[in-house]
Amino acid sequence: MTSHSKIEQAALQLFGERGYDSTSTLLIAKSAGVSEALLFKYFQSKEKLFEYLIKQGFRRIVEANRGILTEQNPRVLIENVIDLPYKLVHDEPDFWKMQDKEFNRPLVQKYFQRFMSPIDNLLQQAFKDVGADDAEMTTQLLLLIIQSLWRNLLYEHDPHLQKLGDHLKRTYLQRTPAK
């Protein structure tokens, strides 16, 4: 692993555990096993390191989940969106903990909205396609549940959370007739 990668991993973990304000560049460098000078050589400042982590994290997530956005079957799209928090937390737990802890920062909100906006629109269309009574409200309710589920998956180790996705699929797809 390169020094750059070690700094990234250490920063992700520490920002996720402690938050941005409670994490110093010295602590990140020590945790990564590099000098603070090397951290500054790569990233210039803690703020630029944080910005880099947010941008790269969302870039990785969008690339890894691009297939969701191209799904043509509306029922499969709905299932994929319900599965998304499980996949995201499993694949990138440190990134999502950091993102959750720093959600009030405008940069984080900007990238989160960029990520969610197409999902919102596609999900709404999928609910229209399967004949949901109120596709807009159904979408908003499901996304609210998914956001809560995602946050709980980050911190809770309740076995019922794993079963909740299957329950959501049954609930949301039972209401809608298969076309």
Backbone bond lengths (Angstrom), bond angles and torsions (degrees), N, CA, C in turn:
res aa  C-N    CA-C-N  psi(-1)  N-CA   C-N-CA  omega(-1)  CA-C   N-CA-C  phi
1 M - - - 1.451 - - 1.531 108.32 -
2 T 1.312 116.06 135.05 1.467 120.88 -178.67 1.536 110.26 -75.15
3 S 1.310 115.49 162.92 1.469 120.12 176.50 1.524 110.60 -60.90
4 H 1.321 116.38 -39.22 1.467 121.67 178.26 1.526 109.70 -58.17
5 S 1.329 116.97 -47.61 1.467 122.13 179.98 1.523 111.65 -64.98
6 K 1.330 116.31 -38.37 1.469 119.82 178.13 1.522 110.91 -62.90
7 I 1.327 116.15 -40.61 1.471 120.37 178.16 1.526 109.74 -64.73
8 E 1.323 117.11 -45.02 1.471 121.12 178.44 1.525 110.93 -57.00
9 Q 1.325 116.37 -50.09 1.467 120.52 -177.23 1.524 111.42 -64.08
10 A 1.307 116.58 -43.09 1.471 119.81 179.66 1.523 110.65 -64.15
11 A 1.316 116.79 -43.00 1.470 120.46 -179.85 1.526 110.98 -65.42
12 L 1.317 117.72 -44.05 1.469 120.61 177.87 1.526 110.83 -56.81
13 Q 1.305 115.47 -48.12 1.463 120.36 -178.23 1.530 111.19 -63.91
14 L 1.317 116.33 -47.88 1.471 119.93 -176.92 1.524 112.11 -69.17
15 F 1.326 118.16 -42.11 1.464 119.99 177.18 1.529 109.98 -63.01
16 G 1.325 116.89 -36.41 1.461 120.98 178.76 1.522 112.72 -69.26
17 E 1.319 116.62 -37.22 1.466 120.96 -179.09 1.528 112.35 -81.22
18 R 1.326 115.76 -47.18 1.463 120.85 -170.19 1.523 113.97 -104.51
19 G 1.318 116.98 -22.84 1.461 121.00 -173.39 1.513 110.79 93.61
20 Y 1.299 115.66 160.66 1.464 122.81 -177.31 1.536 111.19 -61.34
21 D 1.319 116.38 -51.37 1.471 120.28 -174.33 1.522 113.32 -65.44
22 S 1.312 117.72 -27.55 1.467 121.26 -177.80 1.528 113.35 -95.25
23 T 1.316 116.60 10.34 1.462 121.05 -178.94 1.524 109.22 -119.40
24 S 1.304 116.47 119.67 1.464 120.38 179.62 1.532 110.24 -92.79
25 T 1.311 115.33 159.58 1.470 119.63 176.70 1.526 109.86 -65.89
26 L 1.319 117.29 -32.60 1.464 120.38 177.91 1.526 110.09 -63.67
27 L 1.329 117.20 -43.39 1.459 121.17 178.32 1.533 110.84 -63.03
28 I 1.319 117.19 -42.15 1.467 120.83 178.24 1.525 109.96 -61.52
29 A 1.326 116.35 -47.09 1.469 120.73 -178.98 1.533 111.00 -61.42
30 K 1.327 116.81 -45.24 1.473 119.99 179.05 1.525 110.57 -61.70
31 S 1.317 116.47 -44.30 1.463 120.65 -179.70 1.526 111.49 -63.90
32 A 1.323 116.68 -33.60 1.471 121.59 179.60 1.528 111.91 -82.36
33 G 1.336 117.18 -12.47 1.463 120.65 -178.51 1.518 113.17 74.78
34 V 1.348 115.60 31.42 1.465 120.73 178.72 1.526 108.43 -130.08
35 S 1.301 115.79 172.83 1.463 119.38 177.23 1.529 109.79 -82.49
36 E 1.318 114.83 154.64 1.459 119.58 176.67 1.532 110.13 -63.95
37 A 1.321 116.49 -32.46 1.472 120.46 177.92 1.530 111.01 -61.50
38 L 1.328 116.73 -39.37 1.466 119.94 178.79 1.530 110.39 -66.30
39 L 1.320 116.94 -39.69 1.465 120.18 175.82 1.523 109.81 -57.08
40 F 1.331 116.91 -47.20 1.463 120.58 179.69 1.532 112.00 -67.14
41 K 1.326 117.02 -31.87 1.469 119.98 176.72 1.528 110.37 -61.96
42 Y 1.330 116.39 -43.18 1.463 120.46 -178.82 1.530 112.80 -76.61
43 F 1.332 117.93 -39.41 1.463 120.24 -167.98 1.530 115.09 -121.83
44 Q 1.307 120.11 -6.02 1.460 126.29 178.90 1.535 115.13 67.41
45 S 1.347 118.31 -37.57 1.466 120.27 -179.36 1.530 109.37 -160.04
46 K 1.321 115.07 165.77 1.462 120.02 176.62 1.530 109.79 -64.08
47 E 1.310 116.89 -38.85 1.465 121.46 179.58 1.533 111.18 -61.57
48 K 1.334 116.83 -43.47 1.468 119.97 179.46 1.533 111.16 -69.48
49 L 1.314 117.70 -33.74 1.461 121.25 174.96 1.524 109.51 -63.52
50 F 1.321 117.50 -46.45 1.460 121.73 178.89 1.528 110.37 -60.98
51 E 1.302 117.17 -45.89 1.470 121.78 178.81 1.530 110.34 -59.78
52 Y 1.307 116.51 -43.58 1.465 121.54 178.10 1.528 110.41 -60.01
53 L 1.336 117.17 -45.50 1.464 121.21 -178.83 1.528 111.66 -62.70
54 I 1.320 116.98 -41.65 1.466 120.74 179.32 1.531 109.66 -65.45
55 K 1.314 117.20 -49.85 1.472 120.34 -178.10 1.526 111.55 -62.43
56 Q 1.317 116.99 -46.41 1.467 120.28 -179.21 1.530 111.43 -67.78
57 G 1.324 116.95 -37.84 1.458 120.54 179.11 1.520 111.59 -62.12
58 F 1.317 116.44 -48.03 1.465 118.70 178.85 1.524 111.32 -68.43
59 R 1.307 117.73 -32.66 1.469 119.91 176.60 1.534 110.30 -63.18
60 R 1.329 116.53 -45.22 1.473 120.25 178.09 1.533 111.23 -61.81
61 I 1.309 116.18 -43.03 1.457 121.25 -176.97 1.527 111.12 -66.93
62 V 1.312 117.01 -42.45 1.464 120.31 178.16 1.527 109.78 -62.99
63 E 1.319 116.84 -45.20 1.473 120.00 179.35 1.528 111.63 -61.99
64 A 1.315 116.61 -42.69 1.465 120.81 -177.31 1.526 112.58 -70.37
65 N 1.322 117.38 -21.12 1.465 120.86 -175.45 1.521 113.19 -118.62
66 R 1.302 116.40 17.79 1.463 121.74 -178.58 1.531 111.61 -57.35
67 G 1.314 117.85 -34.93 1.462 121.82 -178.34 1.521 112.99 -60.17
68 I 1.319 117.84 -30.56 1.463 121.08 178.95 1.523 110.06 -59.68
69 L 1.315 115.69 -39.15 1.460 120.49 -175.76 1.526 113.13 -73.92
70 T 1.319 117.79 -13.98 1.459 120.51 -178.73 1.525 112.58 -107.34
71 E 1.327 116.98 2.41 1.471 120.77 -179.24 1.525 109.83 -64.57
72 Q 1.322 116.47 127.02 1.466 121.68 -178.31 1.528 113.79 -90.42
73 N 1.329 117.16 -28.70 1.457 121.01 -179.19 1.535 108.28 -79.89
74 P 1.348 118.39 116.07 1.469 119.57 -175.05 1.533 113.58 -62.62
75 R 1.324 118.03 -35.13 1.463 120.65 179.57 1.537 110.50 -66.80
76 V 1.329 116.26 -40.41 1.466 120.77 178.11 1.533 109.55 -67.39
77 L 1.329 117.39 -39.21 1.466 120.99 177.25 1.525 110.34 -59.42
78 I 1.329 117.20 -45.60 1.464 120.85 179.80 1.534 110.09 -61.30
79 E 1.329 116.83 -44.57 1.468 120.51 177.50 1.522 111.12 -60.97
80 N 1.326 117.23 -43.06 1.468 121.21 -179.74 1.527 111.57 -62.73
81 V 1.324 116.93 -39.40 1.462 120.16 179.40 1.529 110.04 -67.22
82 I 1.326 117.08 -38.69 1.469 120.15 177.02 1.528 110.37 -65.18
83 D 1.330 117.62 -35.76 1.470 121.58 178.74 1.536 112.90 -74.75
84 L 1.320 117.06 -18.64 1.461 121.40 -172.90 1.530 114.62 -54.57
85 P 1.337 120.77 -47.61 1.473 117.61 -178.59 1.525 113.01 -61.32
86 Y 1.327 116.93 -35.28 1.467 120.19 178.67 1.529 109.87 -63.48
87 K 1.321 115.29 -45.09 1.466 120.61 -179.17 1.532 111.13 -66.54
88 L 1.322 116.77 -46.41 1.469 120.40 -176.85 1.523 111.55 -62.36
89 V 1.315 116.40 -47.01 1.471 120.07 -178.60 1.522 109.95 -66.48
90 H 1.318 117.37 -39.14 1.468 120.64 178.65 1.528 110.74 -64.26
91 D 1.339 117.63 -45.07 1.460 122.03 -174.80 1.527 113.96 -75.93
92 E 1.327 117.65 -34.41 1.469 120.98 -172.47 1.541 111.86 -140.68
93 P 1.328 118.86 58.50 1.473 118.78 -175.13 1.528 113.57 -60.76
94 D 1.320 118.35 -40.96 1.472 119.59 -178.17 1.524 110.97 -66.35
95 F 1.322 116.96 -39.87 1.465 119.47 178.73 1.525 110.38 -62.10
96 W 1.340 117.49 -45.82 1.460 119.90 -176.87 1.522 112.11 -70.12
97 K 1.328 117.48 -31.49 1.466 119.04 174.92 1.528 109.78 -66.01
98 M 1.339 116.32 -42.67 1.463 119.76 178.13 1.521 109.90 -63.25
99 Q 1.306 116.52 -45.90 1.456 122.27 -179.29 1.526 110.37 -60.54
100 D 1.319 117.12 -41.70 1.467 121.34 179.57 1.529 110.93 -66.89
101 K 1.316 115.94 -45.66 1.465 120.17 -178.13 1.536 111.97 -63.96
102 E 1.312 116.65 -30.90 1.469 121.02 -175.67 1.537 112.23 -111.11
103 F 1.321 117.02 23.67 1.460 121.31 -173.57 1.523 113.60 -59.61
104 N 1.322 118.49 -27.08 1.461 120.72 -178.57 1.522 113.49 -75.90
105 R 1.295 117.89 -8.00 1.462 120.70 178.34 1.535 108.97 -75.24
106 P 1.329 116.96 133.87 1.475 120.07 -178.43 1.534 113.70 -54.87
107 L 1.310 118.08 -38.08 1.464 120.73 179.63 1.529 110.93 -61.30
108 V 1.318 116.96 -43.77 1.461 121.26 -179.46 1.525 109.69 -65.65
109 Q 1.315 116.93 -45.03 1.461 120.15 179.80 1.527 111.20 -62.24
110 K 1.311 116.85 -40.28 1.466 121.39 179.71 1.532 110.95 -59.19
111 Y 1.313 117.03 -49.63 1.467 120.21 -177.86 1.531 111.75 -71.91
112 F 1.319 117.24 -34.63 1.458 120.08 177.11 1.528 109.95 -64.23
113 Q 1.327 116.90 -43.49 1.467 120.24 179.05 1.522 111.37 -65.12
114 R 1.313 117.33 -38.40 1.474 120.55 176.23 1.522 110.84 -60.66
115 F 1.319 115.72 -38.83 1.458 121.20 179.87 1.529 110.90 -70.39
116 M 1.332 117.33 -43.77 1.460 121.57 -173.71 1.523 114.30 -81.73
117 S 1.316 118.54 -28.08 1.464 120.94 -174.42 1.522 113.61 -54.72
118 P 1.330 120.00 -50.26 1.466 117.85 178.83 1.526 112.58 -66.35
119 I 1.325 117.26 -31.29 1.466 120.68 178.81 1.525 109.32 -65.60
120 D 1.314 116.72 -43.69 1.461 122.17 178.51 1.532 109.81 -57.24
121 N 1.316 116.86 -51.04 1.468 121.36 -178.08 1.530 111.99 -63.78
122 L 1.323 116.78 -43.70 1.468 120.29 -179.81 1.531 111.66 -66.70
123 L 1.314 116.08 -39.44 1.455 120.31 179.48 1.535 110.26 -65.77
124 Q 1.299 116.12 -41.99 1.464 120.25 178.03 1.541 110.63 -60.43
125 Q 1.327 116.33 -43.58 1.464 120.23 177.95 1.531 110.79 -65.63
126 A 1.320 116.81 -38.72 1.466 120.39 178.79 1.529 110.46 -61.98
127 F 1.331 117.47 -42.74 1.463 119.74 178.21 1.527 111.40 -65.93
128 K 1.327 117.84 -36.19 1.473 120.31 174.27 1.524 109.76 -62.83
129 D 1.331 115.89 -44.44 1.466 120.69 -177.30 1.525 113.12 -63.53
130 V 1.327 117.40 -32.20 1.460 119.45 179.66 1.529 112.05 -92.10
131 G 1.321 116.92 3.73 1.461 120.66 173.30 1.511 116.00 85.33
132 A 1.321 118.19 26.26 1.469 120.36 177.03 1.527 109.39 -63.68
133 D 1.323 116.23 144.39 1.471 121.12 -177.90 1.520 112.22 -60.07
134 D 1.309 117.70 -49.87 1.459 122.07 -179.01 1.534 107.64 -131.58
135 A 1.318 115.40 88.09 1.473 120.84 -173.65 1.525 112.38 -59.75
136 E 1.313 117.24 -37.15 1.465 119.85 -178.20 1.528 111.28 -66.31
137 M 1.322 116.68 -48.31 1.471 119.58 -179.87 1.532 111.44 -69.60
138 T 1.317 116.97 -37.06 1.467 120.74 177.68 1.524 109.71 -61.15
139 T 1.331 115.98 -42.69 1.464 121.11 177.98 1.519 110.71 -62.47
140 Q 1.331 117.44 -48.61 1.459 120.80 -178.02 1.521 111.69 -61.80
141 L 1.331 117.01 -40.86 1.458 120.30 178.91 1.525 110.93 -65.17
142 L 1.319 116.85 -46.02 1.466 119.48 179.83 1.527 110.89 -62.89
143 L 1.324 118.07 -42.34 1.472 120.24 179.87 1.524 111.46 -65.21
144 L 1.310 117.47 -35.11 1.462 120.84 176.37 1.531 110.53 -65.49
145 I 1.318 116.23 -43.47 1.468 120.31 177.27 1.529 110.31 -63.39
146 I 1.328 116.65 -43.07 1.462 121.33 -179.73 1.525 111.11 -62.91
147 Q 1.333 117.05 -41.42 1.467 119.66 178.82 1.529 110.55 -63.51
148 S 1.303 117.25 -41.58 1.466 120.73 176.78 1.530 110.54 -64.37
149 L 1.312 116.47 -43.74 1.459 121.49 178.65 1.524 110.77 -60.01
150 W 1.320 116.03 -46.58 1.464 122.03 179.58 1.528 110.84 -57.18
151 R 1.313 116.96 -46.57 1.470 119.68 -179.92 1.517 111.54 -65.84
152 N 1.328 117.09 -39.62 1.463 120.11 178.92 1.517 111.60 -67.62
153 L 1.309 117.74 -36.14 1.462 120.72 178.04 1.527 111.65 -63.81
154 L 1.324 117.01 -29.06 1.461 120.65 179.08 1.526 112.53 -66.23
155 Y 1.314 116.89 -35.87 1.455 120.07 -169.44 1.524 114.99 -119.44
156 E 1.306 117.45 -24.32 1.461 121.26 -175.59 1.522 109.28 -99.62
157 H 1.291 115.01 149.17 1.453 119.64 176.28 1.528 109.20 -121.40
158 D 1.326 114.61 44.61 1.461 122.24 179.51 1.528 108.57 -82.42
159 P 1.321 118.26 121.80 1.471 120.49 -179.22 1.529 112.96 -61.73
160 H 1.334 117.51 -22.46 1.466 120.00 178.34 1.532 111.82 -67.09
161 L 1.312 117.01 -26.16 1.468 119.74 179.06 1.523 110.91 -62.08
162 Q 1.311 117.07 -34.11 1.462 120.22 178.71 1.526 111.04 -67.37
163 K 1.325 116.78 -35.14 1.465 121.26 -179.44 1.528 112.18 -78.04
164 L 1.317 116.40 -21.01 1.460 120.45 -175.64 1.530 112.35 -61.63
165 G 1.305 117.60 -36.70 1.468 120.44 178.96 1.514 111.88 -59.92
166 D 1.326 116.57 -43.76 1.468 119.85 177.94 1.530 110.72 -64.22
167 H 1.317 116.11 -39.50 1.463 119.83 178.04 1.537 110.39 -63.83
168 L 1.321 116.98 -43.05 1.469 120.17 178.22 1.527 111.30 -60.71
169 K 1.322 116.69 -42.01 1.466 119.51 178.54 1.521 110.95 -61.40
170 R 1.326 116.10 -46.84 1.469 118.93 179.40 1.526 110.26 -61.21
171 T 1.321 116.51 -45.25 1.461 121.07 -176.87 1.523 111.09 -63.77
172 Y 1.314 117.53 -50.38 1.459 120.74 -175.04 1.524 112.68 -74.41
173 L 1.314 117.44 -32.17 1.460 118.76 -177.68 1.522 112.10 -89.01
174 Q 1.328 118.91 -19.20 1.471 121.37 174.01 1.513 111.02 -69.88
175 R 1.322 115.22 -35.71 1.464 120.07 -178.27 1.519 112.93 -66.94
176 T 1.314 114.47 -20.47 1.464 118.54 -172.86 1.516 109.88 -112.97
177 P 1.294 117.18 129.67 1.464 119.60 179.52 1.517 111.00 -70.04
178 A 1.323 116.10 143.13 1.467 120.08 173.76 1.516 107.90 -73.73
179 K 1.320 116.53 133.05 1.472 119.99 -179.58 1.495 111.03 -95.53
